[in-house]
Amino acid sequence: MAAQAETLAFLGLEARAIEVQVQLLSGVPAFIIVGLPDKAVGESRERVRAALASIGLSLPPRRITVNLSPADLPKEGSHYDLPIALALLAAMGVIDAEMLSGFVALGELSLDGRISGAPGVLLAALFAAERDKGLICPASQGSEAVWAGSIEVLAAPDLLTLINHFKGVALLAAPVPGEIDPPVRGPDLRQVKGQETAKRALEIAAAGGHNLVMIGPPGAGKSLMAACLPGILPDLTPAEALEVSMVASVAGELAGGRLIRQRPYRAPHHSASMPALVGGGLRVKPGEISLAHLGVLFLDELPEFQRTVLDSLRQPLETGKIMVARANAHVTFPARVQLIAAMNPCRCGHLADAALACARAPKCAADYQARVSGPLLDRIDLHVEVQGVSAADLVLPPPAEGSAEVAARVAAARAIQTARYADYPVRTNAEALSYRRHAPRN
């Protein structure tokens, strides 16, 4: 007796079809999973066994072989639990094997038969839609899956409910799309006292999508102005929102099936490792630069990052994507970000103040700033010096213009660029500069 179900493996934002083949043979009872499974996939045996036992089913006293085809592609993650269980149920004759042929399945099984959430449901739904198939997924992620379009989504809370649906005893209701939350604005530029030059530079950076570094003493408002940037950027278009949501889905950060409509803002600590920033790890996951795709990546205390970590950003800042190379796979993630960096002029931070500067000035400033490589600084279009804030600046009334007024001008500038680059694969002036450098010449 044999049966099969279809699932998928994730390679970055690329989905590969995986056929779960189950065969029941005579012989010494055993439960074997082959096809380059990782530790999580190998442990599916016990989760599937316990989930079936919780609904009153036991494994047949046969040799059970599960093959994950293609066998030469590594399989990672717990989302193989559900397709393995469904293929096994079909081989046992509990459900109709023909009904599984029209679906792609993914989900993790709990020991009591509940179907738990798994990363990548939105990507799986888009994959199923391209193949004119339906999707079987956890109930908690059904609202995420229906964003893929008019596909049949079976969002089941547990294995027994899913079996009853296939038997026609109690049909599952179609899930409804998750809500689209309005963008949540961060700090307002009205909170920034003084710093008119820096705020003008921030507006120019927002209008053209340029990278920006702010150099100034501590307490000057560099981090506050960086946090204000998402509030003056245009909202994501529907296509951009889908791009950003796909990255968040693969990373397991898409909560409640809600599409992301706000531009991401990521501010990793300067102790972040290279895999944390650009992606990687034992199971390759998107890093901060990919989670900030089409948004803002803010690096505070720039020279305090490890130099090798900073230099790993040079290529993705140019190309807008990051390729994580491993011995068994090459995974590509999008990384079209706007880099905003902040740094002190020297280690003590008071280079311009003779009363507070250390005894090594100005040599300490040269040594401190040399920790950031020239090629990385060359990829940052705007460099602005931020002056210290005095007590007189702090008692000034709030500025007449806030984020709303600046955002209107930025939106107008972005509209001009959209019309200007309608025939080119770029969206902003900053992307156009990179495109001119890398586009093939006739």
Phi, psi and omega in degrees: 000134183217155176202169180211157176221163182245136173222202183207157174247147182256127171238090188068233175261018176255134178253132178248133180292134177235128178260121178265109182255129180238133178227136177252118183238157174288150180140192180295127181304132179199162179225106188239135175243123180237166181112039180057053176281148173273187184299318181295321179290320179298327179284355177301332180306311184287323179293317178295316180300314181291322180296319178293320179295329181292338179254015174087017178247145176237154179291142179293149180284064182226175175273109184262120179244125177248121179247127177259103186257138005287141188286342183269001178262123180299139180249126183229144172107163182269000183287357176279350182304307186295312178297326176296316180296318181293318178295323178292319177296323178293320179294330179279350180085011180286320176235163183282123181296329181294329182291332180287339186294341181263014184226153166251134186237145170202148180159152178262140180262135170272166182293337179265011176093356177291149178257114184266162183293156179219147178294152171089018182294320179298316178296322178295322179294319177295322177297316179295322180297322178295331182262010180055044178236166174269179182228133172252122186213172177296150181298327181292346182241012179297322180292336175285321185291326186289350175292347182287347179123203186275072174240157178280123181243121174256102181257101188254138178284332182206171185291323181295318178299321180293321177296317179298326177294314181292332178276352180081012181285314180212109184282144178282139176283148179290133179290157179258151180298147176292157181289151174259106181287139175296148180302136178266116182283143178272210179300151180263145180298343176295342179283347183268116179270131181070211176056042182296322179295315180295321179292325176294319177296322178296321178293318178296318179298318180294321183294319184258000182071028185276150171284150187217138172236132178249127182242120181187171182290162178296145180085005182279347178102018182296313181294323179295316180294323177297320179292338178282342187300314180302333181287345179250358176277150178296153176295156177294139171287164178304320179294319178293321179299323178293320177300310182295319181293327178295319178296315179296325179294316179296326179279354180076026183246013179266101188268138172066017180068018182270126173293144180276121178249358180255138180297132182297149174225110182243132182227077181291151178289155184290354175273003183299141178276172179296314176299326179293327184273316185253352180106161180134217183096178180300313170254112191299121180234155177295142178268187183299325182291331176277325176293341176264012182307131182064019178224215187242130171250112183256121178249102178274151183053056188307313182293346181281345173292151174298140185298320179295327178293315179296318182292339176291347179275348187299312181293311180297330177294332178278315190264341182079014177208160180231129177253119177264113184262128175232166182298327184253359181194153171239117186245132181245131176240148174289149182208048178273092186240163170254112184274123173241123182238153177223143181204152172280155180291337179206179184296319180282337175088358186240044183301321185278352182253107184298331182286335184248345183295150181282172185287346182269359179295144001268004183297326181297328179293318179296318180293320183292314182288338178288350178290344175259124186291151178300316178302325178289316178296330179294337179272000177257112190291320188245127175240123183229136176270127181258123181278157177293154181262129179267169177297327179295324178294324185290335180268000177293152176294161180302148178300154180291328182257137175243195183296326182297316181292319179293321180298326178295318179292322178296318179298320178295319179293320178294325179296321178296318180293324178299318178291322183294321185255028182300329183262011183233155181277046178226163183238334185225171178298321180296319177292328179295323178298315179293323180296319180295327181286327188252349183291140178294141181256139180284000000 
